Amino acid sequence: MPNPRAVLGAHGEDVASRYLTERGLVVLDRNWRCRQGELDLVAVDGQTLVVVEVKTRTGVAFGHPAESVTREKLLRLRRLAQLWLAAHRVGWVEVRFDVVSVLVRPGRPVEVEHFPGVY
């Protein structure tokens, strides 16, 4: 039986990917993994490579989803982005770090908030 948290997270990434695509970004990679961790989404916005952390929750009792992205998490995303760039042999490129918050509450429409350039 699938892990409910994993199912919720995958749904949030689907929602975030669709949301960003509808706003003109091109998603290049999803759930890219290496030994050091995982990037949820890697996209392109014009000439800018965008590393996207997706946070999905079913409520705000423990805070807004975006609040769970700590400085340490952003530093890890930066290291992972460098590894992604090296693995894909990408030369110099402007990189932006975004957070997409997805709230999936029973009986309510899904709420998506995009926080571009958080780091």
N, C-alpha and C positions, 0 to 999 in steps of 0.2 A: 504494500500500500504506500502511495507517495507521501512524502513528508509535507504536511500542510503549509509550513513556512516556505519550503522550496516552491510549492505550487503558487503561493501568494507572490513570492519574489519573481517568478517567471511571468506571472500575469502582469505585474507592475512593469517589468522590462518590456513586455509586448506593448503596453499602453504608452510607455515613454518613447519607445521606438516609433510608434505610429504618430504620436504627438510631434516629435521632432521632424519626422519626414514631412508631415503636413505643413510645417513651417519652413521648409526648404533645405533642411540639412540632409545629407546623404550618409546613411549608416554604413560604415565599412566593416565593422566587426562587432560581434556580440559574445559576451562571456569568454573573452580571450583569457586563457590561463597559461601560467608558467609556474615554476617552483615557488616563486615569491608571492604569488597571489593571482587575483583575477580583476580584469576590467569589465564592468558591466556593458558599456557601449563605447565604441570609438566611431566618431562621425566627422564629416567635413562640413564646415559652414563657410562657403566662399573659398578663400585661400587658407583658412584656419583649421587645424586639426583640433577636434573637440573630444576630450575624455570626459565621459559622463558617468557619474555615480548615481544610481537609481535607488531610492529608499521608498519602500512600500509598507504601509501600515493599514490596519483596519479601524484605527481610532487615534485620538490624541491624548489619551489618559497618561501616557508616558512621554508626552511632548510631540511636537510636530516632527514628521519624518526627517526633514532636512536638519533638524537639530542634532540628530545622531551622527552627523558627519563632523568628526573632530579634526583638530589640527594634525594629529598623528595619522589619521586616515588620509588626509590630503597629502601629507608627506609621502605616505606609501603609494598613493596614486601617482605622484610625480615620478617615483622610482619605477613603477610599473610602466608608465608612459615611455620612459627612456628605453626600457626593455622592449616594448612594443615597436618603437621606432627602429631600434637596432634589428629586431627580428624581421621587420618588413623592409629593411634597407632604405629607410626614408632619410634623406639628407635634412638640411636645415629647413625647419618649418615652424611657423608660429603655432603655439599650443595653448589652448584654453581649457580650463577645468570647470565643468558645470555640474550642478546637482539638479535632478528632477525628483520631485516629491510626488508620490501617488497615494491618495487616500481612497481606500475601497471600503465603504461602510455599507452594511446591509440595508437594502431598501432606499438607498440614496445614489444619485449619480456619482461616478468616479470623479474625484477632484485631482487635477494635475497642476503643479506649480513648477516653473522652470527658473532656476537661479543661475544665469550665465556668469562666467568669470569669477567664481568664488575664490580662486587661488591663482 
